[in-house]
């Protein structure tokens, strides 16, 4: 099985959170998973895989107890399988401590976000993505910018989510 969850690359920007927040699925349930993948917490890569598998099995039991229609349960199980596969593939990635997955396969809207911080293992099954844990992490993260300039050029670097990103488009007009 090949995972169809789109992994977000780059800095977590407010536009990404707004895009996830705008998503609604009134006739179905969608999944929001927060997974702790920190190898230092449990003692290495294989231990993380086992911990993730155990936690995902607990989320599966939680999913099976939902009072929803069979077609909705089937879609949630399909999302669970996709997240399970993605999480097992992501274990061991450099600087990866957590993973936030938002899955609504019925609506073809899936997204995963690599997190450089540990998160509490959680799963939510609602009509919209649950974003408050992600927002809390982003509020606590350090953010700053470095601007290097000379008389002709300027370069802007942003530090956010434990990553440095160079801004390609920088325009500043100086009045004559």
C-alpha positions in Angstrom: 0.0 0.0 0.0 1.3 3.4 -0.9 0.4 6.3 1.3 -1.6 9.1 -0.2 -1.2 11.6 2.6 0.6 14.7 1.4 3.6 15.5 3.6 4.0 19.3 4.1 7.6 20.4 3.4 9.0 23.6 4.6 8.0 26.1 7.3 4.6 25.8 9.0 3.0 29.1 8.0 -0.3 30.7 9.1 -1.7 30.0 5.6 -1.4 26.3 6.1 -3.2 26.4 9.4 -5.9 28.6 7.9 -6.3 26.2 5.0 -6.7 23.3 7.4 -9.1 25.3 9.6 -11.3 26.2 6.6 -11.9 22.6 5.8 -15.4 21.3 6.7 -17.0 17.9 6.2 -20.5 18.1 7.7 -21.7 14.7 6.5 -18.6 12.7 7.5 -15.9 12.4 10.2 -12.3 13.4 9.6 -9.2 12.3 11.5 -6.7 14.5 13.3 -3.7 12.6 14.7 -0.8 13.9 16.8 2.0 11.4 17.2 5.1 11.5 19.3 8.0 10.1 17.3 10.9 11.3 19.5 13.5 8.5 19.6 15.1 10.0 22.8 11.8 9.5 24.7 11.7 5.7 24.3 15.3 4.7 23.3 15.8 4.5 19.6 14.2 4.0 16.2 12.8 0.5 16.7 11.4 1.4 20.1 9.6 4.4 18.5 8.1 2.1 15.8 6.7 -0.2 18.5 5.4 2.8 20.6 3.7 4.3 17.5 2.2 0.9 16.6 0.8 0.5 20.1 -0.5 4.1 20.2 -2.1 3.7 16.8 -3.8 0.5 17.9 -5.2 2.4 20.8 -6.5 5.0 18.4 -8.1 2.2 16.3 -9.9 1.0 19.4 -11.1 4.5 20.0 -12.3 4.7 16.4 -14.1 1.4 16.6 -16.2 2.7 19.5 -17.5 5.7 17.7 -21.2 5.8 17.1 -21.1 6.5 13.3 -22.5 5.0 10.1 -20.6 2.0 8.7 -19.5 4.0 5.6 -18.0 6.7 7.8 -16.3 4.1 10.0 -14.8 2.5 6.9 -13.4 5.9 5.7 -11.9 6.5 9.2 -10.3 3.1 9.1 -8.8 3.8 5.7 -7.4 7.1 7.1 -6.0 5.2 10.1 -4.2 2.8 7.9 -2.7 5.7 5.8 -1.5 7.5 9.0 -0.1 4.2 10.4 2.0 3.6 7.3 3.2 7.2 7.1 4.2 7.3 10.7 6.2 4.1 10.4 8.0 5.5 7.3 8.7 8.8 9.1 10.3 7.3 12.2 14.0 8.1 12.2 13.8 11.2 10.0 16.4 13.8 11.0 15.1 16.4 13.5 11.6 14.8 13.6 10.1 14.7 17.0 6.4 14.7 16.3 3.9 14.3 13.4 0.5 15.9 12.9 -1.7 14.2 10.4 -5.0 15.5 9.1 -6.9 13.0 7.0 -10.2 13.1 5.1 -9.8 10.6 2.4 -13.5 10.8 1.4 -12.9 14.5 0.5 -9.4 13.9 -0.9 -8.0 16.3 1.6 -5.0 14.9 3.6 -2.0 16.6 5.0 0.8 15.6 7.4 3.1 18.1 9.1 6.5 17.2 10.5 7.1 18.7 13.9 10.5 19.4 15.5 8.9 19.1 19.0 7.4 16.3 21.0 3.7 16.1 21.1 1.2 14.3 23.2 -0.3 11.3 21.4 -3.9 12.1 20.5 -6.5 11.3 17.9 -9.7 13.3 17.1 -12.6 12.2 14.9 -14.8 15.2 14.2 -16.4 17.0 11.2 -13.4 19.3 11.0 -9.7 19.0 11.7 -8.7 19.7 15.3 -5.9 22.3 15.3 -5.7 23.6 18.8 -2.7 21.3 19.7 -0.8 22.6 16.6 -1.6 26.2 17.4 -0.3 25.7 21.0 3.0 24.4 19.6 3.3 27.2 17.2 2.6 29.8 19.8 5.4 28.4 22.0 8.0 28.2 19.2 10.7 30.8 18.9 10.5 32.9 15.7 12.8 35.6 14.4 14.2 37.0 11.2 17.7 38.0 10.0 18.1 40.5 7.2 21.4 41.0 5.5 21.7 44.0 3.3 24.2 46.1 1.4 23.6 49.0 -0.9 22.2 46.8 -3.8 20.9 43.6 -2.3 19.0 42.2 0.7 18.5 38.7 1.9 15.9 37.7 4.5 16.1 34.6 6.6 13.3 33.4 8.8 13.7 31.0 11.7 10.6 29.2 12.7 9.7 25.7 13.8 13.4 24.9 14.3 14.2 25.6 10.7 15.8 28.4 8.8 14.2 29.4 5.5 15.4 32.1 3.0 12.7 34.3 1.6 13.0 34.4 -2.1 10.9 37.4 -2.9 11.8 40.6 -1.0 10.7 44.0 -2.3 11.3 47.2 -0.6 10.7 50.6 -2.3 12.7 53.5 -1.1 11.0 56.8 -1.9 13.1 59.1 -4.2 
